[in-house]
């Protein structure tokens, strides 16, 4: 029975995985920091009758977090498929 070492990915895998993680972490940081830092300015903007700062604190940030998690899972799945396919072609 032949086993494969899945931890030994091709050279381009980890830089792409780290770049994806860095981009999504930056999005998380910006979304979290900006809503808190600019809460007074966002209070003047209304969305569905509520101040934008309240809406973002109550719902918007959670939606952004779910988007970040979903994007990470989707892109890492595709990255794994691409490099698994390349590994089997060699």
ZIZIPE-V370413 format. One record per residue. N is the residue number from 1. RES is the residue in three letters. SS is DSSP state (A for helix, B for strand, O for the rest). OMEGA is omega in whole degrees, -180 to 180 (* if undefined). D_CENTER is the distance of its C-alpha to the mean C-alpha in whole Angstrom. Layout:
n res ss omega d_center
N RES SS OMEGA D_CENTER
N RES SS OMEGA D_CENTER
This chain:
n res ss omega d_center
1 UNK O -177 38
2 UNK O 177 35
3 UNK O 178 32
4 UNK O 178 29
5 UNK O -177 27
6 UNK O 179 23
7 UNK O 180 22
8 UNK O -180 24
9 UNK O 176 21
10 UNK O -172 23
11 UNK A -176 22
12 UNK A -175 20
13 UNK A -174 17
14 UNK A 175 16
15 UNK A 178 16
16 UNK A 179 13
17 UNK A 178 11
18 UNK A 179 12
19 UNK A 177 11
20 UNK A 180 7
21 UNK A 179 7
22 UNK A 180 9
23 UNK A -179 7
24 UNK A 175 4
25 UNK A 177 7
26 UNK A 176 9
27 UNK A 177 7
28 UNK A -179 7
29 UNK A -179 11
30 UNK A -179 12
31 UNK A -178 11
32 UNK A -177 13
33 UNK A -175 16
34 UNK A -180 17
35 UNK A 180 18
36 UNK A -175 20
37 UNK A -177 21
38 UNK O -177 22
39 UNK A -180 23
40 UNK A 179 27
41 UNK A 180 26
42 UNK A -180 24
43 UNK O -179 27
44 UNK O -180 29
45 UNK O -177 26
46 UNK B 177 27
47 UNK B -177 25
48 UNK O 177 27
49 UNK O 179 29
50 UNK B 175 27
51 UNK B -177 26
52 UNK A 179 23
53 UNK A 177 22
54 UNK A -180 23
55 UNK A -179 21
56 UNK A 179 18
57 UNK A -176 19
58 UNK A -173 20
59 UNK A -171 17
60 UNK A -179 15
61 UNK A 178 13
62 UNK A 177 13
63 UNK A 177 12
64 UNK A 178 9
65 UNK A 177 8
66 UNK A 176 9
67 UNK A -179 7
68 UNK A -180 3
69 UNK A 179 5
70 UNK A 179 7
71 UNK A 179 5
72 UNK A -179 5
73 UNK A -179 8
74 UNK A -177 10
75 UNK A 179 9
76 UNK A 176 10
77 UNK A 178 13
78 UNK A 179 14
79 UNK A 177 14
80 UNK A 179 16
81 UNK A -180 18
82 UNK A -177 19
83 UNK A 174 20
84 UNK A 178 22
85 UNK A 179 24
86 UNK A -180 25
87 UNK A -180 26
88 UNK A 179 28
89 UNK A -177 30
90 UNK O * 31
